[in-house]
Amino acid sequence: MKVLSVALIRESEENAVKSGAFSLRELMFRAGSAAAEIIMRKYGCAGKRTAVVCGKGNNGGDGCVIAEILARHGADVTVVTPLGEPKTENAAYYYGRLYLAKKADTVPENTDIVVDALFGIGLDRPLEGAAAEAVKAINTVTGIKIAVDVPSGVGSDSGKILGTAVKADLTVTFIALKPGLLLPEGSDMCGEIQVADIGAEPVSYSYLTTEKPVFEKRRRNSHKGSFGTAVMFCGSYGMAGAAILAAKAALRSGAGILKAVLCDGIYAPFTASVPEAVCVPLKQTDKGTLPPDGIDYEKILSGCSAVLAGCGLGNNRDTAEIVKNLCEKSKVPLVIDADGINALCGSIDIIKKRKAPVILTPHPGEMARLCSLTVADIEADRVGAAHKFAAEYGCVLVLKGANTVIATPKGEIFFNLTGNPGMATGGSGDLLSGIIVSLLAQGFPADEAAKAGVYLHGEAGDKAAAKRGERAMLPSDMIKEL
């Protein structure tokens, strides 16, 4: 799906009107009708006490259309105008045609559904006074809360909370997704998001979302070598689980052969858990990690298709030396995660010595260390941080979190919409790395492997949550869903 800035949304609307397809007034009716249809389909409306809180601008006009349609279908509707009656020409037109809906200044008590049609995409200042009180009134309703286009108080482009914001159960947005619905603060306020088609085609887009990958059917005349060899440098004493989870995810995602380079202290639990993997056990250091000087890189990497370094490898100089060697010696795509990323901090230019594509998969803390910034800095501009890093170092950057951001060296930005809070647990990132290296080994280009891996990781998490619940699910449950 396309993600559009406020400027592009407005340009798309203007373009639709200039083309003669319909007028702005008709566009407002289409928007309100589409939102009303979604509300009725999802929640029903007959006999339900419904408050539609309308602002003075065009979002309020959308709300008036919604109110009248819901009233015609049997809802007990009250249009609330806490900021005064709609003032724009088209909004005032639809406010004047409220025949079945009642009018009031405050939200009635015991409301089953409240619709937020206060501000929409145009808000660019902190809410205060009557506007802030109106948002507070909406949030105190115990019934279903639905936002029209963007929850009031959320910056459509930035995702920032502008003083206060409506916390919706459902957001019905028009034409396309907006960045603010997908960025950290804003995404917490949206609930479920549905995009309503109102007939105005996007003139362009700011970003895209990931899509479910399509896999070619495997040829009958295949063998394990047909599907690539993934090599992983993961795990250390006390961190065998990270290696096990990454390995299982890689195999479950279709890699033909998985070769695990391990310190001998975790060989027994690893091979007992992942008997399908080929193991290269090496005598561990006194720190319980792989010995960087004891690795025959040429022999181990011979014939491999993709490499993973980092999951549970240990955050020390040994890991830094291993990652440095892999960047310099690997002629196949390399995924660097977790301890591998931490090892790069302070010497990030190492990845510029690579001979093949590199994918980094940091969480915000790791990204902050890579960029010598704070986590707050990264979260304040996730897209900007990912875009700048990917462009500067020529890598694919997967900035993990809700609606994970994938940045490519070509400047493209993708948001991922699969996944849920149940995935916020130790080991989940190891799964993602295993999935991505597996897809690389099977021949996916680096950017496609990252996008597909993130999508599948999130979808597996959603399936696990449906069976176990977000609080109870484990990374091992997600592996079963792959």
N, C-alpha and C positions, 0 to 999 in steps of 0.2 A: 504494500500500500504506500501511497505518497503521503508525505508530511509537509505541510505548507505553512509558511510564515503568515503573519497578519497581512503584510503587503501583498503577498501572492494570492491570498484568499480574496482580498478586495479587487485585485486585478482580474481574477477569474470571474467574479460577479459582474464587474463592469464589462468584461469581454462578452459574457453571455447576453447582457442587455444590448450592447452595441450590435451584436450579431442579429438582433431582432427576434431571438428565441422567445423572450418574454421580458416584461418590465420588472423593475425592482419591487413593485407592489406584488406582482405575481410570484416573484422569487421568495418574498416573505411568506406568502400563503403556502407555497410549496414546502418551505422549511417548517412552518408550524404544523402543516398537515402530516409531514413525514414523522415529526417528533410525536405527535398525537397517536399516530398509527403504532409506533414502537411502544409507547406507554400502554396502549390498550392491549396490544398483543402480549406484552410481558406481565402486566399486572391486572388487566381488566379495569373497568371504570364504573360499571353500572352500580349505582347506589353508594359509591365511595365518596366520602367527604374530601374534596380536593381544593387546595389553595394554589393559585398561580400568582406568584409574586413578580410583578412587572416593573421594570425601570422606565425611564423617560425616553430611551432611545429605541433603536431598531430591535434590540433583543426583547424589549417589552412588547413590541408589535408581534414578534414570533409567539410570545406568551399569550397574547390576546387570541390569536388564531387557535392555539392549542386549547385554551379555555373554552371557546365556543364549540369546538368539535367534541371535546370530552363531555360537555353539557348536553349536546345533541344525542350522545350515546348513553345518557342516563346517569352521568356523574352529578353529584351535588357540588357545583363549582363556585368558588368565590375568587374574584380577581382582586388582588391586593396591590395598591399603589402607594407604598410608603414614602416615595420621593416625589409624589405628585403624578398627575396623568401624563401619559406618553405625549411627547412634544414633536417628534419628527413627523413629517407629513404622512408617511405610510403607516407608522405605528398608531398615530392618532386616528387614521381611517379605520383600522381594525378595532381600536378601542371603542369607537363610536358605533360599531356593529356587534356589540355584545348584547344579545337579546335574551339569552337563557342564563348566562352567568351573572351572579350577584357581584356587587362591588363593595369594597371595604378598605379601610386604612391599615388594619392589622390582621395578622393571620389568626383565623378562628381556632379555638381550642379543639382538641380531639380530632385533628386532621389526619386522614389516612394517607394522603399523598400530597406532597408540597413540591411545586415546580419552581425552580429558580430561573427566572427570566429577567434578572436585574441588569446585567452588564454585558455578557458575551465577550467577544474578542477585543473590544476597543479599550478596555480599562488599562491605564498606564500610570495610575497614581494610587497611593495608599488609601484604603477606605477609612472614613471617619464619620462622626456624627450620625445622621439618620441612616446613611448607607451601611455603616458598621452595625448599627442596631438592627437593621433589616436582615443582615446576614446572621446575626446572633439569634434572631427570632426563627429563621429557617432552621438553624442547627438544633434548636431546642425541641423541634417537632419530633415526636417519637415514631411517626409514620415514615413511609418511603420518601426519600429526597432525590429529586431528579434535576440535573443541571442542563440548561439549554446552551449548546455550543461549547462553553467553558464554564466551570464553576465560578461564580462571582467571587472576585478577590484573588484569582489565580492569573498571573501574567501569561498571556497566550503564547508569547514567544519565549519568555524566560523561565516559566514554571515557578517563579517566585511567588510567595504569599504576600500580597500587598496589604499588610496590616492584619487582616483577618480574611477568611474565605469559607465558602459553603463546603461542607463535607458531604458529597453526594454518594448515593448508592448506585446511580446510573448517570452517565453523561451522554447525551445525544448530541453529537457534533456534526457539522454540515460540510459537504464537499470533500473534505479530507481531514486527517488528523492534524493537530497543531502541536508544535514542539513542547509547549507548556504542559500538555496532557501526559507527556512521556518522561519529563525530567523530574528529579527527585522530589521536590516539595509539592509540585502540582500533581504528580501521579498519585500521591497519597490522598488527594481530595476528590478524585474522579470516580472511584468505584469502577463498575463495569463501563466500558466505552463502546458505543455503537456509532458507526459513521453512516449518516443518512444521505442517500443520493437525491439531490434536488434538481438535477439537470444541468448544473453549471460545471463544465469540465475544467479541471485545473490547467492553467496556462503553462505551468512548469512545476517544479517541486524543490524544496529545500533539502529534504532527506528522504530515505526510503525505509521500509521495514523489511526484515528477513521473511523469506517464504519457505514453506515446507519443501525440502529437497526431493527431487525425483531421481530414483536409482534405476539404471538400466537392468533389465533382466539378465541374470548370469547365464553365460553359455553352458550348455550341458557338458561340453568337452573342456572342463576347467580343472585346475589343480591348485594347491595352496599357494604356489608362486604367482598364480594369476591375479591374486588380490593383495599383493604387496607384502613387504616385510617392514614392520615398525620396530625400531630399537629404542628402548627407554633406559635412561640413567636416572633412576628414582630410588627413594628409600634410604634409610640409615638405621642404626640401632635405636630402637624406640619408635621408629616411624615406618615400620613395615606396612602398616595399613594404607598409607598413601600410595605406595607402590602397588599393592594388591588391588586397590580400587581403580587406579589408572589402568592397570593391565587388564582387569576384567572388562572395563568399559571399552578398551581398544579392541579386544577380541569380540565382544558382543556387538560391536559396531562394524564388524566384517573384515578386519585385517586378516590376511591369509596366514601370516607368521608373526608372532611377537617374540622378540628377543629382549630379555631383561638383564641388564648389567647391574649386579647387586653386590653389596658387601656380604661376606660369608656369614656374618652374624644374623642376618635375616633370611638366609637361603631356605632353612627348614620351614618356617611358617609361610613363606611366600610360595614355595613349590607345592606345599600341601594345599594351599588355597587356590592356586592357579596352575594345575598340572598341565594345562594346554600350552603354557609358555615355555620357550627355550631359555634356559638360565645360563648366565656367565657369572659365576660367583668369584669374587676377588677378596683377598685377605684384607679385612678392614683395618683402618688406622686406629690409633689409641683413642680417637674421638668417636669411633664407631661409624665412620664414613668411608666412602670409596677412596682408594689411594690414587691421586691424580697421576703419579709417576708410574703406576703399575698397570696402566690401561694401554693396550695395543689398539689405538684408534683405527689404524688402517685395516687391521684384520676384522675388528668388530663391525665397522661401518661398511665393509665390503658387501656389495649386493643388497644393501638395505634401500628402502624407498622413502623413509621419513624418520625423524629422530625427535624424541621428547626428553627434555632435561629439566629437573627441578623438584618434582613432587616428593617432599620428605627427604630431599638429598642432604640437608643440613646447611645452616647459614654460617659458612666459615670460608677460610682461604682455599681449602681443598675444592669446595664447590665452585668458587670463582675461577680456579685454574681449569677445572673440567669444562665449564661453560665457555671459557676463553678458547680452549682447544677445539671444542665442537664448532664454535663460530668460524674458526680458521680452517678446520679440516673437513667439515661435512659438506659434501657436494649435493646433498638432498635437503628438502625443506626441514626446518628445525622449529619446534615448539618449545618456548621457554616459559616456565610457570613457577610460581611459589618461590622456593629457595633459589632457584635459578635466576629469577628476577631480582631478588635481594642481592645476589652475588654481583649483579651488573651495576648496582648503585655506586656511583663514583667513578665508574669506568665504562659508561654506557657506549662509548665510541667503539667498543669491541665489536658490536653487531654490524658496524660498517665494514668489517673485514670478512663478512660472510661470503660464501660462494653460491648460496641458494637462498630462496625466500625464508624469512623469519616471521613467526607469529609470537607475540607476547600476550599473555593473558592475566594482567594484574587486577587485583581488587583495588579500591580507592586508596588504601593504606600503602600498598606496594607502588601504585602510580605516584603517590605523593613523594615517596622516597626516590623514585627514579627521576622525578622532575625537581627535586629539592624544594618542594612546596608543602603545604599542610593539606590534610584531608579535606578541610573546609574549602580550601582554594580549588581543589579538584572537583568537589561536589558542586561548587558554585558555577562551574563551567565545564561540565563533563565533555560536551561536544568539542569545545575549543581545545581542551587539553589533549583529547584523543587525536583530533585532526592535526594539531601542531606536531605532536610526537611522531605520528605515522609518516607525515611529510618529511620531517627533518631526518629521520633515521631510515626511511625507505622500507618500513616493515608494516605488517598488518597488526593493528592494536585492538585487542578485545578488552574493553574496560568493563569489568563485571559489576553487577548490581541489578536492581530492578530495571527492566527495560535496557539490558546490556547494550552498550554502544560499540559498534565495530567500525573502525576507521581504516581505510586502505591507503596505500602510498599515492594513489591517483587522486586523493582528496574526497572520495566518496564516504558518506556516513550512513550507517544502517542502525536502526533500533530493533531490538528483538522484543516481541510481545508475548512469547510463551514464558512459563515459569511462575513461581509463587513463593511466598515467604517461608514455606516449609523447607525450601532448598538452602536457606541460610543456616547451614550447619557444617561442621568440620567434615571434610572429605568430598563435598560437592564439587569443589574446584578441580580435584584430582580426576573426577569422572569426566569433566569437560575437556581436560587436557588429553585424556585417553581417547575420547571420541574424535577430537580434532586430528591427532596424530594418525589415527586409524584411517580417517577419510583422506588425509594426505597420502598415506601409503597406498591407498586404492586409486590414486591418480587425480583427486580433486585439486584444482589450482588453490593456492594459499588463501585467497580472499573467499573463494567458494567454500573451502573446508571450514574456515572460521564461521561464516554465516550459517552454513548447514549444521555445524557442530553445536553452535549456541542454540539454534532452533530446536534440534532434537533433544539436547540436554534439558531445555525448558519443558518440552512436551512430555518427556519421560517423568519429569518432576510433577507435572500436572496430573498425569495418570496415576502416579504413586499417591499423590495427595487425595485423589478421588477415592482410592481404596483404603488408605490408612489415616487420612486427615493430616493437615499441615503440621500439627504439633508432634505427631507420632512417627511420621515418615523418616526413613533413613536413606543415605546414599545407596546402600545395597538394595533397597526397594526400587530405586530408580534404575539400577542396572537391569533388573528383571523386566522392566518396561521397555528397554531399548529394542 
